[in-house]
Amino acid sequence: MPVRPRLILVRHGQTEWNAQRRWQGATDIPLDETGRRQARAAAGHYASLDPVAIWSSPLSRAHDTAAEVAAVTGLDIRTDDRLKEMDFGRAEGHVWEEALALDPEIAGWRVGQDFLWPGGESGVLVQRRMSRVLAQIHESSPAGAVLVFSHGTAIRMGTAAMFGWGIEAVWRLDSMDNCCSTGLTPTSAGWRLDHFNASPQWGQGA
Protein backbone atom coordinates (compact mmCIF):
# COMPACT_ATOMS: atom_id res chain seq x y z
CA MET A 1 0.00 0.00 0.00
CA PRO A 2 1.50 3.38 -0.93
CA VAL A 3 2.40 5.77 1.87
CA ARG A 4 -0.24 8.47 2.22
CA PRO A 5 1.01 12.07 2.40
CA ARG A 6 -0.60 14.22 5.08
CA LEU A 7 0.01 17.22 7.28
CA ILE A 8 -0.54 16.90 11.04
CA LEU A 9 -0.84 20.40 12.54
CA VAL A 10 -0.12 20.35 16.29
CA ARG A 11 -0.74 23.15 18.74
CA HIS A 12 1.94 23.69 21.39
CA GLY A 13 1.62 22.78 25.08
CA GLN A 14 0.22 25.10 27.71
CA THR A 15 1.85 28.36 28.77
CA GLU A 16 1.17 30.58 31.77
CA TRP A 17 -0.63 33.05 29.50
CA ASN A 18 -2.82 30.23 28.16
CA ALA A 19 -3.85 29.36 31.70
CA GLN A 20 -4.63 33.04 32.36
CA ARG A 21 -6.50 33.35 29.02
CA ARG A 22 -4.19 36.13 27.85
CA TRP A 23 -3.60 36.85 24.16
CA GLN A 24 -0.12 35.59 23.26
CA GLY A 25 0.28 36.05 19.54
CA ALA A 26 3.84 36.81 18.48
CA THR A 27 5.04 37.26 22.08
CA ASP A 28 7.47 34.44 22.86
CA ILE A 29 5.95 32.95 26.02
CA PRO A 30 7.55 29.62 27.08
CA LEU A 31 5.79 26.44 28.11
CA ASP A 32 4.85 26.31 31.77
CA GLU A 33 5.35 23.15 33.84
CA THR A 34 1.97 21.77 32.73
CA GLY A 35 2.88 22.47 29.12
CA ARG A 36 6.19 20.67 29.45
CA ARG A 37 4.42 17.65 30.93
CA GLN A 38 1.87 17.75 28.10
CA ALA A 39 4.62 17.86 25.48
CA ARG A 40 6.47 14.92 27.03
CA ALA A 41 3.26 12.89 27.38
CA ALA A 42 2.17 13.57 23.79
CA ALA A 43 5.56 12.84 22.24
CA GLY A 44 5.10 9.07 22.07
CA HIS A 45 1.78 9.41 20.28
CA TYR A 46 3.09 11.75 17.60
CA ALA A 47 6.24 9.65 17.19
CA SER A 48 4.01 6.59 16.67
CA LEU A 49 2.63 8.22 13.50
CA ASP A 50 6.05 7.54 11.92
CA PRO A 51 6.59 11.14 10.80
CA VAL A 52 8.88 11.76 7.85
CA ALA A 53 9.57 15.38 8.82
CA ILE A 54 9.03 17.84 11.66
CA TRP A 55 8.42 21.55 11.13
CA SER A 56 7.85 24.22 13.75
CA SER A 57 7.18 27.83 14.44
CA PRO A 58 10.34 29.42 15.89
CA LEU A 59 8.43 30.60 18.99
CA SER A 60 9.73 28.59 21.95
CA ARG A 61 6.37 27.19 23.07
CA ALA A 62 5.93 25.45 19.70
CA HIS A 63 9.58 24.57 19.14
CA ASP A 64 9.98 23.05 22.61
CA THR A 65 6.84 20.95 22.07
CA ALA A 66 8.28 19.74 18.76
CA ALA A 67 11.62 19.00 20.44
CA GLU A 68 10.01 16.30 22.60
CA VAL A 69 8.92 14.42 19.46
CA ALA A 70 12.24 15.04 17.75
CA ALA A 71 14.03 13.47 20.71
CA VAL A 72 12.01 10.27 20.25
CA THR A 73 12.19 10.08 16.46
CA GLY A 74 15.68 11.42 15.86
CA LEU A 75 14.33 13.79 13.22
CA ASP A 76 15.63 17.33 12.89
CA ILE A 77 13.25 20.26 13.39
CA ARG A 78 12.92 22.70 10.51
CA THR A 79 11.56 26.14 11.37
CA ASP A 80 9.74 28.79 9.36
CA ASP A 81 8.69 32.24 10.60
CA ARG A 82 5.41 31.92 8.69
CA LEU A 83 4.26 29.27 11.18
CA LYS A 84 4.18 31.82 14.01
CA GLU A 85 0.97 32.73 15.76
CA MET A 86 -1.08 35.70 14.55
CA ASP A 87 0.40 38.97 15.79
CA PHE A 88 -2.26 40.58 17.99
CA GLY A 89 -0.27 43.78 18.42
CA ARG A 90 -1.03 45.82 21.51
CA ALA A 91 -3.69 43.31 22.63
CA GLU A 92 -0.97 40.81 23.54
CA GLY A 93 -0.62 40.17 27.25
CA HIS A 94 -4.25 41.15 27.87
CA VAL A 95 -7.40 39.14 28.49
CA TRP A 96 -10.33 39.73 26.13
CA GLU A 97 -12.05 42.35 28.29
CA GLU A 98 -8.85 44.37 28.61
CA ALA A 99 -8.17 44.17 24.87
CA LEU A 100 -11.73 45.25 24.12
CA ALA A 101 -11.31 48.27 26.38
CA LEU A 102 -8.15 49.23 24.46
CA ASP A 103 -9.95 49.08 21.11
CA PRO A 104 -13.74 48.39 20.98
CA GLU A 105 -13.54 47.69 17.22
CA ILE A 106 -12.06 44.25 17.92
CA ALA A 107 -15.58 43.08 18.87
CA GLY A 108 -16.05 42.33 15.16
CA TRP A 109 -13.33 39.69 15.43
CA ARG A 110 -15.74 37.36 17.20
CA VAL A 111 -18.39 37.55 14.48
CA GLY A 112 -16.05 36.66 11.62
CA GLN A 113 -15.00 40.10 10.47
CA ASP A 114 -11.41 40.66 9.47
CA PHE A 115 -9.53 43.06 11.69
CA LEU A 116 -6.10 44.65 11.52
CA TRP A 117 -4.88 44.48 15.07
CA PRO A 118 -3.15 47.76 16.02
CA GLY A 119 0.55 47.03 15.75
CA GLY A 120 -0.20 43.51 14.52
CA GLU A 121 -1.63 41.50 11.62
CA SER A 122 -4.94 40.97 9.85
CA GLY A 123 -6.55 37.57 9.47
CA VAL A 124 -6.22 37.72 5.69
CA LEU A 125 -2.47 38.13 6.02
CA VAL A 126 -2.21 35.15 8.39
CA GLN A 127 -4.29 33.01 6.05
CA ARG A 128 -2.03 33.95 3.15
CA ARG A 129 1.25 33.16 4.91
CA MET A 130 -0.02 29.96 6.52
CA SER A 131 -1.49 28.53 3.31
CA ARG A 132 1.73 29.30 1.43
CA VAL A 133 4.02 27.70 3.99
CA LEU A 134 1.80 24.62 4.38
CA ALA A 135 1.68 24.11 0.63
CA GLN A 136 5.46 24.47 0.40
CA ILE A 137 6.02 22.05 3.29
CA HIS A 138 3.78 19.50 1.57
CA GLU A 139 5.49 19.92 -1.79
CA SER A 140 9.00 19.63 -0.34
CA SER A 141 8.40 16.63 1.95
CA PRO A 142 8.49 12.92 1.16
CA ALA A 143 5.22 10.99 1.33
CA GLY A 144 4.09 10.28 4.86
CA ALA A 145 3.03 12.16 7.98
CA VAL A 146 4.59 15.59 8.33
CA LEU A 147 4.26 17.12 11.80
CA VAL A 148 3.86 20.90 11.87
CA PHE A 149 3.98 22.52 15.32
CA SER A 150 2.25 25.87 15.39
CA HIS A 151 -0.43 27.85 17.25
CA GLY A 152 -4.18 27.80 17.75
CA THR A 153 -5.31 30.74 15.64
CA ALA A 154 -2.64 30.18 13.00
CA ILE A 155 -3.73 26.55 12.59
CA ARG A 156 -7.39 27.52 12.20
CA MET A 157 -6.49 30.26 9.72
CA GLY A 158 -4.25 27.94 7.73
CA THR A 159 -6.72 25.06 7.71
CA ALA A 160 -9.53 27.27 6.45
CA ALA A 161 -7.27 28.73 3.77
CA MET A 162 -6.29 25.27 2.53
CA PHE A 163 -10.00 24.59 1.94
CA GLY A 164 -10.36 27.87 0.07
CA TRP A 165 -12.46 29.42 2.84
CA GLY A 166 -12.34 33.17 3.36
CA ILE A 167 -11.76 34.88 6.67
CA GLU A 168 -15.47 34.98 7.48
CA ALA A 169 -15.60 31.16 7.51
CA VAL A 170 -12.63 30.57 9.85
CA TRP A 171 -14.95 30.46 12.85
CA ARG A 172 -16.63 27.31 11.55
CA LEU A 173 -13.60 25.73 13.18
CA ASP A 174 -13.52 25.67 16.98
CA SER A 175 -10.54 26.59 19.14
CA MET A 176 -7.55 24.25 19.29
CA ASP A 177 -6.56 22.71 22.63
CA ASN A 178 -2.95 22.40 23.77
CA CYS A 179 -1.01 19.52 22.17
CA CYS A 180 -4.03 18.54 20.05
CA SER A 181 -3.83 18.09 16.29
CA THR A 182 -5.60 18.72 13.01
CA GLY A 183 -4.97 16.42 10.04
CA LEU A 184 -5.03 17.46 6.38
CA THR A 185 -4.70 15.08 3.42
CA PRO A 186 -4.34 16.13 -0.23
CA THR A 187 -6.75 14.54 -2.69
CA SER A 188 -7.50 15.00 -6.38
CA ALA A 189 -10.43 17.21 -5.36
CA GLY A 190 -8.41 19.34 -2.96
CA TRP A 191 -7.50 19.11 0.71
CA ARG A 192 -9.52 16.88 3.03
CA LEU A 193 -9.94 17.31 6.80
CA ASP A 194 -8.98 14.01 8.45
CA HIS A 195 -9.52 15.21 12.00
CA PHE A 196 -9.71 18.45 13.95
CA ASN A 197 -8.53 19.23 17.50
CA ALA A 198 -7.91 15.55 18.22
CA SER A 199 -6.33 14.70 21.56
CA PRO A 200 -3.12 12.65 21.53
CA GLN A 201 -3.14 9.26 23.20
CA TRP A 202 -1.37 10.64 26.24
CA GLY A 203 1.73 8.78 27.26
CA GLN A 204 1.76 6.32 24.35
CA GLY A 205 5.25 4.99 23.84
CA ALA A 206 6.55 6.72 26.99
Secondary structure as GFF3:
##gff-version 3
##sequence-region A 1 206
A	DSSP	beta_strand	6	11	.	.	.	ID=ss1
A	DSSP	alpha_helix	16	19	.	.	.	ID=ss2
A	DSSP	alpha_helix	33	47	.	.	.	ID=ss3
A	DSSP	beta_strand	51	56	.	.	.	ID=ss4
A	DSSP	alpha_helix	60	73	.	.	.	ID=ss5
A	DSSP	beta_strand	77	79	.	.	.	ID=ss6
A	DSSP	three_ten_helix	81	83	.	.	.	ID=ss7
A	DSSP	three_ten_helix	89	91	.	.	.	ID=ss8
A	DSSP	alpha_helix	96	102	.	.	.	ID=ss9
A	DSSP	three_ten_helix	104	111	.	.	.	ID=ss10
A	DSSP	alpha_helix	123	140	.	.	.	ID=ss11
A	DSSP	beta_strand	145	150	.	.	.	ID=ss12
A	DSSP	alpha_helix	152	162	.	.	.	ID=ss13
A	DSSP	three_ten_helix	167	172	.	.	.	ID=ss14
A	DSSP	beta_strand	181	187	.	.	.	ID=ss15
A	DSSP	beta_strand	190	198	.	.	.	ID=ss16
###
